[in-house]
């Protein structure tokens, strides 16, 4: 009877360990995905800033035309 209790206890310990490890792995993946999304947003903003700087100053009419076209 003691052997059965030991096996059951070991199975429960293993199950708790496995569930904890799986939760940590899932959290790590979620954190990595969030960091990748944030990096993509920052890269997009930087690209837009570089484009605006490269195109230089513009008149009010040029700006309004770009905004109306949806490329601003």
DRENPA-3360 file (N, C-alpha, C; in nm, 2 decimals, always signed):
BEGIN
1 = XXXXXXXX = +0.08/-0.12/+0.00/+0.00/+0.00/+0.00/+0.09/+0.13/+0.00 ~ +0.20/+0.12/+0.07/+0.29/+0.24/+0.07/+0.35/+0.27/-0.06 ~ +0.37/+0.16/-0.14/+0.43/+0.18/-0.28/+0.33/+0.25/-0.37 ~ +0.20/+0.22/-0.35/+0.10/+0.28/-0.44/+0.09/+0.43/-0.40 ~ +0.10/+0.46/-0.27/+0.09/+0.60/-0.22/+0.21/+0.68/-0.27 ~ +0.33/+0.61/-0.27/+0.45/+0.68/-0.32/+0.44/+0.71/-0.47 ~ +0.39/+0.61/-0.55/+0.37/+0.63/-0.69/+0.27/+0.75/-0.72 ~ +0.16/+0.75/-0.65/+0.06/+0.85/-0.67/+0.12/+0.99/-0.63;
9 = XXXXXXXX = +0.20/+1.00/-0.52/+0.26/+1.12/-0.48/+0.36/+1.17/-0.58 ~ +0.44/+1.08/-0.63/+0.54/+1.12/-0.74/+0.47/+1.16/-0.86 ~ +0.36/+1.10/-0.90/+0.28/+1.14/-1.02/+0.23/+1.28/-1.00 ~ +0.18/+1.31/-0.88/+0.12/+1.44/-0.86/+0.23/+1.55/-0.86 ~ +0.35/+1.52/-0.80/+0.46/+1.61/-0.80/+0.51/+1.64/-0.94 ~ +0.52/+1.53/-1.02/+0.56/+1.55/-1.16/+0.45/+1.63/-1.24 ~ +0.33/+1.61/-1.22/+0.22/+1.69/-1.29/+0.23/+1.84/-1.25 ~ +0.25/+1.87/-1.13/+0.26/+2.01/-1.08/+0.39/+2.07/-1.15;
17 = XXXXXXXX = +0.50/+2.00/-1.15/+0.62/+2.05/-1.21/+0.60/+2.07/-1.36 ~ +0.54/+1.98/-1.43/+0.51/+1.99/-1.57/+0.42/+2.11/-1.60 ~ +0.31/+2.13/-1.52/+0.22/+2.24/-1.54/+0.29/+2.37/-1.52 ~ +0.37/+2.38/-1.42/+0.44/+2.51/-1.39/+0.54/+2.54/-1.50 ~ +0.61/+2.44/-1.55/+0.70/+2.46/-1.66/+0.63/+2.50/-1.79 ~ +0.52/+2.44/-1.82/+0.44/+2.48/-1.94/+0.39/+2.62/-1.93 ~ +0.35/+2.66/-1.81/+0.30/+2.80/-1.79/+0.41/+2.90/-1.81 ~ +0.53/+2.87/-1.76/+0.65/+2.96/-1.78/+0.68/+2.97/-1.92;
25 = XXXXXXXX = +0.68/+2.86/-1.99/+0.71/+2.86/-2.14/+0.61/+2.95/-2.21 ~ +0.48/+2.93/-2.18/+0.38/+3.01/-2.25/+0.40/+3.16/-2.22 ~ +0.43/+3.19/-2.10/+0.45/+3.33/-2.07/+0.58/+3.39/-2.14 ~ +0.68/+3.31/-2.16/+0.80/+3.35/-2.23/+0.77/+3.37/-2.38 ~ +0.69/+3.29/-2.44/+0.65/+3.31/-2.58/+0.56/+3.43/-2.59 ~ +0.47/+3.45/-2.50/+0.39/+3.57/-2.51/+0.47/+3.70/-2.49 ~ +0.57/+3.70/-2.40/+0.66/+3.82/-2.39/+0.74/+3.84/-2.51 ~ +0.79/+3.74/-2.57/+0.87/+3.75/-2.70/+0.78/+3.81/-2.81;
33 = XXXXXXXX = +0.66/+3.76/-2.82/+0.57/+3.81/-2.93/+0.54/+3.96/-2.90 ~ +0.51/+3.99/-2.78/+0.49/+4.14/-2.75/+0.61/+4.22/-2.78 ~ +0.73/+4.18/-2.75/+0.85/+4.25/-2.78/+0.87/+4.27/-2.94 ~ +0.84/+4.16/-3.01/+0.85/+4.17/-3.16/+0.75/+4.26/-3.21 ~ +0.62/+4.26/-3.16/+0.52/+4.36/-3.21/+0.56/+4.50/-3.18 ~ +0.62/+4.52/-3.06/+0.66/+4.66/-3.03/+0.78/+4.70/-3.12 ~ +0.87/+4.61/-3.15/+0.98/+4.65/-3.24/+0.93/+4.68/-3.38 ~ +0.83/+4.61/-3.43/+0.77/+4.64/-3.56/+0.71/+4.78/-3.56;
41 = XXXXXXXX = +0.64/+4.81/-3.45/+0.58/+4.95/-3.44/+0.69/+5.05/-3.45 ~ +0.79/+5.03/-3.37/+0.90/+5.13/-3.36/+0.96/+5.15/-3.49 ~ +0.99/+5.04/-3.56/+1.05/+5.04/-3.69/+0.97/+5.11/-3.79 ~ +0.84/+5.09/-3.79/+0.74/+5.16/-3.88/+0.75/+5.31/-3.85 ~ +0.75/+5.35/-3.73/+0.75/+5.50/-3.69/+0.88/+5.56/-3.74 ~ +0.99/+5.49/-3.72/+1.12/+5.54/-3.76/+1.13/+5.55/-3.92 ~ +1.07/+5.45/-3.99/+1.07/+5.46/-4.13/+0.98/+5.58/-4.18 ~ +0.87/+5.60/-4.11/+0.79/+5.72/-4.15/+0.86/+5.85/-4.12;
49 = XXXXXXXX = +0.94/+5.86/-4.01/+1.01/+5.98/-3.98/+1.12/+6.00/-4.08 ~ +1.19/+5.89/-4.12/+1.30/+5.90/-4.22/+1.24/+5.95/-4.35 ~ +1.13/+5.90/-4.39/+1.06/+5.94/-4.51/+1.03/+6.09/-4.51 ~ +0.97/+6.13/-4.40/+0.93/+6.27/-4.39/+1.06/+6.36/-4.39 ~ +1.16/+6.32/-4.33/+1.28/+6.40/-4.33/+1.35/+6.40/-4.47 ~ +1.34/+6.29/-4.54/+1.40/+6.28/-4.67/+1.32/+6.37/-4.77 ~ +1.19/+6.38/-4.75/+1.11/+6.45/-4.85/+1.12/+6.60/-4.82 ~ +1.17/+6.64/-4.70/+1.19/+6.78/-4.67/+1.07/+6.86/-4.65;
57 = XXXXXXXX = +1.09/+6.99/-4.63/+0.98/+7.08/-4.61/+0.89/+7.09/-4.73 ~ +0.76/+7.11/-4.71/+0.67/+7.12/-4.82/+0.57/+7.23/-4.79 ~ +0.50/+7.27/-4.89/+0.40/+7.38/-4.87/+0.27/+7.32/-4.81 ~ +0.19/+7.41/-4.77/+0.06/+7.36/-4.71/-0.02/+7.29/-4.81 ~ -0.02/+7.33/-4.94/-0.10/+7.27/-5.04/-0.04/+7.12/-5.07 ~ +0.09/+7.11/-5.07/+0.15/+6.98/-5.09/+0.11/+6.88/-4.98 ~ +0.11/+6.93/-4.86/+0.08/+6.85/-4.74/-0.07/+6.81/-4.75 ~ -0.16/+6.90/-4.78/-0.30/+6.87/-4.79/-0.33/+6.77/-4.90;
65 = XXXXXXXX = -0.25/+6.78/-5.02/-0.27/+6.69/-5.13/-0.23/+6.55/-5.08 ~ -0.12/+6.54/-5.01/-0.07/+6.41/-4.96/-0.17/+6.35/-4.87 ~ -0.22/+6.43/-4.77/-0.32/+6.38/-4.68/-0.44/+6.33/-4.74 ~ -0.49/+6.41/-4.84/-0.61/+6.37/-4.92/-0.59/+6.24/-5.00 ~ -0.47/+6.22/-5.04/-0.43/+6.10/-5.12/-0.42/+5.98/-5.03 ~ -0.40/+6.00/-4.90/-0.38/+5.89/-4.80/-0.24/+5.85/-4.79 ~ -0.14/+5.92/-4.84/-0.01/+5.88/-4.84/+0.07/+5.96/-4.73 ~ +0.01/+6.04/-4.66/+0.08/+6.13/-4.56/+0.07/+6.06/-4.43;
% end
